[in-house]
């Protein structure tokens, strides 16, 4: 008989003895520390990673994800818990036991290197649940069996730790039940209907299957049926190394005495989509809370941002490929940790998580103090914000999305003359714009700063407004109509900008946003002729920190505007779309119902 298999057979009998002898309470429930190893045993605890990776994305099969989460959270573990990758009842049992003893759960029967992870952890014992394959363990690791679907008494006996009440888990509720496990009073999870491990598991051989137990009917570690001692017990009737003479289980029949891991750096688990039970159990065993993340982006909803900000995690472990690379996730978490939210909630300009409302924006365009450049400047700051809300309100009954009022402020104004700096652009001082910008933030109104740079470049002008762009609710718009070549002047030519300058501006704004942990920013590109954005197909819209909008500025008759809309959308890079309603130039101007009949429905509607 192989050594490991013989030990497991011995331990099967010992666990049965333990379940019968947990007499720490008058009812023998085994729910007190009397079921623990003797006080002389020094409890050994797992150690958590002191510097876990800032972001770990566990991907692949459930078995592979289980190893990745174990490696991210645990530096050492004297005990591991094994379950079979196809055995859901067994994984529920394993989860309860793992949280009780503070150990990772690993899955056999999959594609993961279980032996390698057990060796890395330095484990000396494993709780083998149900049909888990103990041959996956290194030879020196002791295996303690536990039936899948085991109840409170058996779990307490095998782990030597206090176990809570049996808790029936309905199909489909497994992930929620595992996430609710708490080390101080671990519920013993059992699949609804009392499902047990499949026949042929380590607990019970399948019908007709040969057992490794001795063929003469003697159980390993007990006395043979003829009264003689088996090869596992002394012939004089004294207790062997595996069982005590009074019928109680020997210490080898259960896991070594364990203590809960000491608290490590705050770690948060993130889930979106399928939730592998073993990985969830390891998160809970390490003391990590688990947060639902719609769309696999912690910035997507107010709830996710609030939970991340409240936890202030040093590290996160995300389950599922939807979270992207670890670097991308780390940047998103850094933003969510700030707790700052955009008007309309969350930190995404246009959230797109399934089952969650999106956002649309309705804006006033112009510059403060001048009615000549748009409706935004026709009134003072409080009246401007009230007017923005009045424009947004009729759209709310037309969409299930959240409609956010907005203002697009012309920060640099195209000028007829070169000015002192010769660039044909009048740059408004930051302090002139700050009252409206800050009041908008307080009112839940989004702000876009519009640049009309003349003969200078967009990056140079954007950097002038860094103090305002550092505010969470402020985005940026580029107006190529007013971007001049060195020999051009306004109103004689329509300006244009190439993809390289747009990309350089986007790169600067994205890095600026990332470095400060800011919510995503709206990045608007105005256009009403194809030549205004040259090499448009090369414009980079991949920055995770930006939500790029092509804003169609055509004016005039509605057939002409519809033609411009169709022309500009043809062959465009992947972007969101904006529509402008002109009070004086459109013939006629569309009302809100008509505006939302434009297809696709505009994400940004601006009034000028």
N, C-alpha and C positions, 0 to 999 in steps of 0.2 A: 504494500500500500504506500503510495507517495506520502511524504511527510506532511505536506500541506493538507492533502485530502484527509489523512488520518486525523489531523488536528481538528479539521472542521467537523468530522463525524463525532469526535469526542465532544466538541463544543455544542453540537446540536443537543446531545443528551444533557449537557451542563446547563444550557439555556432553559430547557424544560424543567430541570431541577430548580433553577432560579425562579421561574415563574410560579412554581408551587411553594416556594419557601420565602417569598417576600413578605415577611411578617412584621414590618416596621410599624404597622398600625393594627389595631384589633381586628379590622376586617381583611387584613392581608393585602391591601390594595397596592402596596409597593410604591406609594406616591410620596414617601418621605425619604430623607437622606439615609435612612437605615438600609436602603438598597444599594448604597454606595460602597465602594471598597473600604476596607478597614481604615480607621483613622491614621494608622501608621504609614499608609501609602501616601506619598507626596504627590499631589495633583500636578499634572504637567499640562501646560496650556500651549495652544498654537500661538505663533507670533504673526502679527499682521505686517504687511509691507510698510516701512516707515516713510518711504518716498515712492508711493505708487505712481505709475505714469499718470500725467495730468488727465489724459483721456484714453480710454481703451474701448475699442469697438470689437465686440466678440461676434464673430461671423461663422458661417459654415453650419455643419450638423449640430444637433443638440449635444452630442458627445464632445465635439471639438470646442463648442462654446463653453462647455463646463470646464475643460482644461484651461482655456484662456482666462476665464474669470478667476479660477483658483490661482493661476500664476500671477494675475494682477493684484490680488488681495492678500494672499498668504505667503509669508516668507518661509515659515516652517509649520508643520502640523504633525503632532504625534499620532493622530488618528485621522483616517479618511473614511468616508462612507461610500460604498459602491452600490449602484443599482443598475438594472439592465435598461438599455436605451429604448426598448420596446415595451417596458413594463410600467404603465402609469401608476397602478396601485403601489408597486414597489418604490417608485420615485416619491410618492406621497409619504410613505413610511420613512424613506431615507431623508426626506426634507425635515421631518419632525426630529429625527435622531440627530441630524447634523446641526440644527439650530440649538438643540439641547446641549451638545458637547462642544460647539464652536468649531466645527470641522467642515472642510469642503466636500461637496458631493461630486463624484466622478461616475461616468457611465461606461459600462462595458457593452460589447456587442456593436460598437460603432467604429468610427475611423480614427479615434483619438489614441494618442500614446499615453495610456493610463499608467503603465509601469514607469515610464519616464517621469511623469508628474509625481507619482508616489515617491519615487527615489529622490527627486528634487526637494520634496517637502520633508524628507527624513522621517517618514511615518514608520512606526513600529507595529501598528495594529490597524486593522480595517474592519469595519462593520459591513458585512456582506449581506445585502438585502435581497430576498427572493431569489430570482434566477440569475443574479449577477455572477459573472464568471470570475471566480477567485484565482484562476490561473493567470489572470492579468496582473496579479500582484508579484512583486519581487519575492524570492524564496524566503527571505528572512522576516517577512511581515506576517504576523499572526492574524488569522481570519476568524472573526466572530460572526456567526450566522444569525439572521433575524428574518422571520417570515414576512413576506409582503402582506400588507394589511394587518400587521400585528397590532394588538391593542395596548392599552396603557401599561398593564403589568409587564408584558414582554419587553416593551421599549424601555421601561424603567430598569428592568433587570439587566438587559444587555448593555445599556449605556452606563448604569450606575448613577444616573442622574434623575432628579425629580421629573415626573411626567404629568402633564395635565390631563384633561378629560378627552375621551374619545370624541372625535369630531367627524361626522359624516360629510363627505364632499360630493356634491352632485356633479355629473358629467358636465364639463364646460366651466366649472368653478374651481378647477385645480390651481390655476395661476393665482387667483385672488386669495385662495386659502393659504398658499405658500407665502405670499407676500405679507399676510397678516401674522405669521408666526413671530413670536417674541420669546427671547431666551429665558425671561424670568418666569414664564408659565407656558411652556410649549404645549400647544394642543397636539394630540396624536391624531394625525389625519388618516382617514380610512375612506376609500372609494365607496360611494353610496351603493348599497346592495351587498356590502361585505366582500367585495372581490378580493381574491387571494392571488398569490403568485401562481403562474401556470405550472401544470404538472411537468416534472422533469427538472424543476429548479433545485437549488441546493437544499431547500427545506424538506422536499419530499420527492422521492424518485417517482417517475412516471410508471404507470401500471406495466408490469412486465420488464421493467428496467432493472438491471443488476445494481445492487448497492455495494458500496465499498465497506459496509459493516461486516464483521466476522460472520462466516457462513454457518456457524454452530448455534446461531441465535443469540449470542452474547452481544450486548451493546458495548461499544468501546467505552472504557472508563467505568464499567459496571461489572457486577459479578455474573458469570455465565450461568445458564439455566440449571446446570448440574451442581451449582454451589461452588465451583472452583473459580479462582480469580481469572479474569481475562488478562491478555498481555498488557493491558493498560493499567491494571491494579495489582497491588502486592498480593502474593499468595497467602499471606497470613491474615488477610482481611483488613489490614490497615489501609488508610487512604493512599491512593496513588498521587502522583503529581497533578493529575487532572481532576480528581474529585475527592472530597473529604468523606471520612467514614461515617459521619452522622447524616449523610444524605444531602448536605448543603453543597452548593456549587463552589468549586475552587475558584481562586481569583483569576485563573487563566480563562474562565468561562465567560468573562465579560471584558469590555474594553478597559485599558489602564485608567486609573483615576485621572480625570481631566478637570481643568478649570477653564472658565470662559476666557477668551483672549482679552488682553488689556486693550482698552480703546485706542485705536490708531487715529491717523488724520481723518477728518470727515470725508467720507466717500458717499456718493449718491449713485444709485442705479437708475438708468433710463431705459424705458421700454416703448416700443412702437411696433404693432403687429404681433406675430406669434411670440409667446413668452416661454422659453425653455425652462422646465421646472427645476432641473439640477442647478442651472446657473442662478436662478432666483433664490434657491435655497442657500447657495454659497454666499450670495450677497447678504441675505438675512443672518447667516451664521457669523459673518464678519461685522454685523451691526449696521449695515447700510440700508437706508430707506430706499424705496423704489418709487419713481415718478412716471406717470404716463405722459408721453410726449407725442401729441398728434403731429403727423407729418414728419416724424423723426427729426424735429428741429426744436430745441428747447426755447427758442425765441418765439415760437408760433402762436402761443396763446397766453393770456394773462395768467391763467392758473399755473402753467409751466414756469413762466418767468418768476412768479411769486414763490413757488416751491424751491426753485434753484437759488433764488436770492435769500430765502429764509434759511436754507441749509448751508450756504456758503461753503460748498465742497472744495476740498483741496484737489480731489480727483473725481472723475466720473467713470462708470463702466456702463456702456450702452450695449443693448442686445439687439442685433440685427443689422444687415448690410445697408438699410436705408439711411443710417446715420452718416454714411460716407467715411472719409478718412479720419484718422485720429486727430490730425492737425486741424481739419475743418471743424470737427466737433469741439476741440479745445477752444477755438476762437469763438464759436457760438456760445459755449458755456461761459466764457469770460464776459461776454455781453450780457447774458441772462443774470449772472451774479450781481450785476449792478442794480438790478431791479427797476431800472428806468423803463418806462413804457411809452409807446407812441400814442398819439390821439387815436381813439378807437380800440386800444388795447393791444397787448403783445409788443413784439419788437420787429415784426415784419411789415413792410409797407403793403404788400399784397399777400396775405397768408392764403395758402391753398391746401390746407390739410383736409382730407376727406371727412365730411360730417361737421366741419367747422365753417362758420360764416367767413366770407372774404371781406375785402374792403374796396370801396370806391371813394373818389374824392371830387368835390365840387369847389372850385376856387374863383376868387376875384383876382384880376390882373391889373398891375399898375405900380405906382411908386407913391409913398406917403407925401402928402402936401401938394400934389399936382393932379388935377382932374384931367389934364390934357392927354395923359398917357394911359388912362383906363379908369374903370369905376373904383378901383381900390383907393385912389387918392382923392375922391370926391367928398370925403367926410373925415372926421377925426378918428382916433384909434378905437374907442369903444363902439362908435357907430359902424366902423369898418367891420369889426368882428361880428356885430349883430347882423349886418348885411350879408356877410359870408354864411352865417347860420340860416338866414332867410332863403338864400339861394339853395342851400343844401337840403332843406327840409322837404320840399316837394318830391325829391328823388327817393326818399326813404320808403314811400309806399310802392315804389316800382321795382324793388329788388330785395332779395333776402340778405344781401351783403350789408355790412355796416357802412353807412355813408358819412364821411368825415368832411367837415368844412375846412377850407384851406385858403391861403393867400399866396399868390406868386408875386414877389416884390422885385421890381427892377432895381438891382443894386448898382449896376454900372450902366449909364445911359448913353446911347449913341449920340454924338454931338456933330453939329455942322462944321465946327472949326477944330483945329488940331489940339487946342488947349496948351497949357504950360508944358505938358510932357509930350506933346506931339502925337498922341495916340488916338485922337478923335473919340475919346470916351470919357465921360464924366463919372468918376468913381465917387459914389456917395459915402460919406464917413460912416463907420460902423455905429457910432453913437447916434447918428440920425435915424438909423433903422432899428436900433435896439428896443425902443419903447414898444413898437408894434410887434417885433419878434417875441419879446418876453411876455407881453400881454396875450399873444396868440397861444403860447405854450400853456399859460395859466387857464385859458378858456377851452383847451382841447382842440385847438385849430392847428392844422399842419402848415408849415412855412416852406416855400421854395424860393431861393435867391436866384434871380435871373441875371445872366451876364451878357452885356452887349459890348464886346471888348475893342471894337475899332481895329487899330493896327497892332495892338499887343495880342498876347495869346491867352487862352482860357485858363491855363494853369496858373500863370502869374496873377491874374485877377482873382481866381478862386482863393489863392493863398492870402489875399488881403482880408478875406472874411473868415479866417480860421476861427476867430473868437465866437462868431455866430454859428458856424458849422459845427463847433464843438457841442452845441446844444442838441439834445436827442431828437427834437422834433423839426429840425431844419435840414432840408435837402438842397439840391443844386440843379439849375437849368442852364444849358448852353443855347445861345440864340445865334446860329450861324448866319442869319440874314445880315447881322451887324458885325461880322468878322471880316475885316478888310485886308486885301493885299497891300503891300507897301505903296503902290501907286494909285490906290482907290480912295474914293470918298463916299460918304453915305448919300443915299438917294439917287446917285448916278448909276450905281451898280448894286445888284443884290449879292451880298457876301456869301462866303462858303467856308467850310472847314474840312480838312482831310481826316481820314480814319486815324492816322498816327497821333494827331493832336487830341482828338477825342479820347483815344485810348490812354494817352499820357495823363489826361485830366482824370479819367476814371481810375487809373492806377493810383494816382496821388490821393484821390478822395477815398478809395477803398482802404489804402494803407492808413490814412488818417483815422478812418472809422475803426479799423481793427486795432490800432495802437491804443485807442482810448476806450475800447470795449463798448462802443456806442451801438445803439440799435441800427438796423438797416436804414439806408438813406435812399430817398427817391432821386434818380438821376435822369433829368429830362433833356431830350434833344428836340428842339423846335425845327420843323421842316414843312415847307409847302411846295418846294420844287426838288426834284431828284438831285440836281447839281449842287444843292446847298450842303449835302453830306456826301462828299466824294469817297469812292471806294467803300461805300457803306457796308458791303458784305464782309469787310475786314474788321468792323467795329466789334470789340470784345465785350460781350454781355454776360460773361461767366462769373464776374466778381460776386461772391456770396454776400458781400457787405452792401451791395447796390441793387436797386430795382430799377431797371432802365425802361424809360417811357419814350416813345417817339410821339411827339405832340404835333398833330396836323393842324397848321395855322391858316388853312385856306379860308378866304372870305368871298362873299358875293352871292350869286344865286345858289340855291340848294342843289340843282343838277351839277353845277361846276364844283361845288364842295364835295359832292358824292364822287365825282370823277377823280378829284385829287386824292381823296381817301383811298379809293381802289388802286390808284397808280402807286401811291407810296407804300401800301401794304404789300404789293407784289414784289417778291424777292427780298423782303426785309429780313434782318436777323431776328432771332427770338426775343421779343420785347413785349411790353404792355403798350396800350394805345391811348392817346389823349385827343380830345376834340375841343375846338374853340368856338364859342358862340359870340358873335360881334353884334352889339346893340345897334350900331349905326350902319354897318357895312353889309350885313347879311340881308338877303332878300328872299323870303322873310327870315327872321331868326327863329330857330326851333324852340318849342317849349319843352319842358322836361320829358313829357311822354314821347314826343317826337325824337328828342335827343337819344333816348334809350331804345328807340327803334333802329338806330344805326347799328350795323352788324360788322364785326363783333361789338357788343356794348362797350362804349369807352370806359376805361378805368379812371380816367381823369377828365373832367369837363371844366373848362375855364371860361369865364365871362370877361370880355373886354369892351 
